[in-house]
Amino acid sequence: MNANHSRTRLLLTILKNSTTILFVVIFVVFSLLDQRFFTWANFENIIASSAFVGILAVGMTFVLLTGGIDLSVGANMYITGGILAILLKQGYPLWLSILAGMLCGTALGFFNGFVISKVKIIPFMVTLGTLTAGRGLALLITQSAAINVTKEMPFAAARVLGVPLPIAVFLALVGVAFILLNYTGLGRQIYALGNDPEAAKKAGLNVDRLTLFAYVACGFCAALATVIALSQQGRLSASFGEGVEFRAIAAAVLGGTSLFGGVGAVFPGTLIGTMLVQMISNGMVYLQVDLYLQDMVSPLVIFFAVFVDAQRMNLVKRLERRNIRVEKTPGRLLAEKKASITL
């Protein structure tokens, strides 16, 4: 019996750290296949290139922790980018254009959260609707025209204390989100909501407010990601932000955030998941993999992330049925103490 327990615990440990293990394995394989991959410059490029996706993934983590999902972040980026770029081209100051774009993106997140929390429509349908409507609205705003902002937004190459600005912004956001989720009452309530919504209500938590906050945070992160992506790409086009929501979801879930809610962390989870997704894309470029095959990688990564998440949750449930004590995540600790949670 003890041997079975040990094997089960070993399997659980592997599943919990699957992203880190996969990251190390893929990094070593790519480095052996092409020595140019194993350089500090390339590693810095991986993080910088994945910064805006990582920012999106941080916002997605908040939503996933509540048991929801946001499919509209790509459309949010296009709308935000369209407003920002048009204001810049009309001669408005950079700070005012960025502020207007940030407010717009946050407002879109608020709209999603309001409809989900107050109208009680499931997150998948709400955000699928705003994904479609959002891209249509963005096309209307920009008239499908491409807008260059290279001169107006030249700060992608800037450095903060020797660190590229996109990386600095990404790491700063990860730090803030980590503190909020792990060391504040609001963060503990978000975990409790995702772990068991009904128990959270009975414990007196304001479920609607928590849901609204998660989607507002996701909208804010989408707007911030827009600023970083525009500064790096220097151009807004009709394909801006298209499909990026799936990369953000894959990064968050690969990092250990459960699609079922209540389990996950932005550090090191979402951070490593983001770098893993970008590292795979970067490595395929170095190895000159066929472009058509590269398009298949993202769905495979998402499938792997969902598969690992499902296996992890099933194993935890089996352990609970056998009354085996497992290592507690923040979400599980909250579930056990939910009766004593107060606002």
Sequence and secondary structure as in RCSB ss.txt:
>XXXX:A:sequence
MNANHSRTRLLLTILKNSTTILFVVIFVVFSLLDQRFFTWANFENIIASSAFVGILAVGMTFVLLTGGIDLSVGA
NMYITGGILAILLKQGYPLWLSILAGMLCGTALGFFNGFVISKVKIIPFMVTLGTLTAGRGLALLITQSAAINVT
KEMPFAAARVLGVPLPIAVFLALVGVAFILLNYTGLGRQIYALGNDPEAAKKAGLNVDRLTLFAYVACGFCAALA
TVIALSQQGRLSASFGEGVEFRAIAAAVLGGTSLFGGVGAVFPGTLIGTMLVQMISNGMVYLQVDLYLQDMVSPL
VIFFAVFVDAQRMNLVKRLERRNIRVEKTPGRLLAEKKASITL
>XXXX:A:secstr
 HHHHHHHHHHHHHHHTHHHHHHHHHHHHHHHH GGGSSHHHHHHHHHHTHHHHHHHHHHHHHHHTT     HHH
HHHHHHHHHHHHHHTT  HHHHHHHHHHHHHHHHHHHHHIIIII   HHHHHHHHHHHHHHHHHHHHTT  EE T
TT  GGG EETTEEHHHHHHHHHHHHHHHHHHHSHHHHHHHHHHH HHHHHHTT  HHHHHHHHHHHHHHHHHHH
HHHHHHHH EE TTTTTTHHHHHHHHHHHTT  TTSS   IIIIIHHHHHHHHHHHHHHHHTT  HHHHHHHHHH
HHHHHHHHHHHHHHHHHHHHHTT      HHHHHHHTGGG   
